[in-house]
Amino acid sequence: MINFTVGPVQSSEKVRSIGAEQVPYFRTPEFSDLMKENEKLMKKFAKASDDSRVVFITGSGTASMEACVMNLFTSEDKVLVVNGGSFGNRFVQLCEIHDVPHEVIALEKGKTLTREELYKYDGMGFTGFLVNMHETSTGVLYDIDMISEFCKKNDIFLLVDAISAFLANPINVKEQHVGAMITGSQKALACPPGISVIVLSPEAIERIERNKVKSMYFDLQDALKNGERGQTPFTPAVAILIQINERLKEIEAQGGVESEIKRIATLAEDFRTKIKELPFEIMSESLSNAVTPLHPTTASAYDIFTTLKDEYEIWVCPNGGDLADTLFRVGHIGYLTEADNDALIHALEDMKKRGLI
Ligand SMILES: *Cc1c(COP(=O)(O)O)cnc(C)c1O
């Protein structure tokens, strides 16, 4: 099987072998050291300031999105949410559930946020800005530099869901004044699902300290306090944290975050060159390196996903809802190679010969 989905993605052999081992007890100095190293490398790769902190939540990416909305904002805030697809919509829903006053910038699917649209909200007293750096459902990458400049100008706290963008496209938490950044274990971190990670700026820590959140599991004050000694309040997904440690050290040994981004960008470029002769349109105004959204011009996207899975043992990422027949996505994150791209292209060429596309 070759997995081109956007998560869970393929892991390295070393990461997979850790999954086969016994899970150790974790209230130990050894595990605390490992957690401290995870925090240090996450800060380094996100380019966060020294006084930033990192918390590891046991739960998928949405758990950290919810923890951030609950801990970083209150009913006193007025936030702006970019909604260009299912992940943007998730932030809108979270603001509704947790009574955070919000306005929504609703974008058409596949469209990016323009300066003109953004600056309609200039000088309007917003205190928070919520955006998915890469709207994975449609493959649109937003311009974080432009958003960051807008937030600085308006003194707005910026929360970035970089769950599928971290390690695939550059982000610089300190320079871009990102208040908090979220990622997840099963995207470009290429580990099993189950852990999400929040990088918190000093400003975010202040907001958390001021806020009294009504939750036991999502209390980030508690998470920060335990994190001081390299621990978590409750039993975490210990094995995945060990796998994350291995993976972060792998990236560091192979040249750090820049070379990992370059590796993914090269893979994406290679795929986009090779797909040109086939009957697909690339459907995003602003592509990320993480994924290529494809609109098949001659067949149903969902049928292509099913045939590739059942007859070629290749997984691409289907879309749901009203995009199910018109769009599927090919991911470039995880342990993939150009030879894997070739295998997918050959399968699609074969489908073309058979009259399936
Ligand atoms: C994958 C993803 C999430 C989180 O999804 P989970 O299923 O909760 O891990 C959130 N935002 C974006 C942009 C994503 O790509």
The ligand as a MOL file (V3000), in Angstrom:
LIG
                    3D

  0  0  0     0  0            999 V3000
M  V30 BEGIN CTAB
M  V30 COUNTS 15 15 0 0 0
M  V30 BEGIN ATOM
M  V30 1 C -6.0390 17.4970 10.0760 0
M  V30 2 C -6.3900 18.8930 10.3910 0
M  V30 3 C -7.0320 19.2270 11.5880 0
M  V30 4 C -7.3320 18.2950 12.7090 0
M  V30 5 O -8.0440 17.2060 12.4390 0
M  V30 6 P -8.0880 16.0170 13.5050 0
M  V30 7 O -8.8510 14.9880 12.7500 0
M  V30 8 O -8.7760 16.5010 14.6960 0
M  V30 9 O -6.6590 15.6330 13.7730 0
M  V30 10 C -7.3100 20.5590 11.8280 0
M  V30 11 N -6.9810 21.5140 10.9550 0
M  V30 12 C -6.3440 21.2330 9.8090 0
M  V30 13 C -5.9780 22.3660 8.9110 0
M  V30 14 C -6.0350 19.9230 9.4870 0
M  V30 15 O -5.3830 19.6430 8.3450 0
M  V30 END ATOM
M  V30 BEGIN BOND
M  V30 1 1 1 2
M  V30 2 1 2 3
M  V30 3 2 2 14
M  V30 4 1 3 4
M  V30 5 2 3 10
M  V30 6 1 4 5
M  V30 7 1 5 6
M  V30 8 2 6 7
M  V30 9 1 6 8
M  V30 10 1 6 9
M  V30 11 1 10 11
M  V30 12 2 11 12
M  V30 13 1 12 13
M  V30 14 1 12 14
M  V30 15 1 14 15
M  V30 END BOND
M  V30 END CTAB
M  END
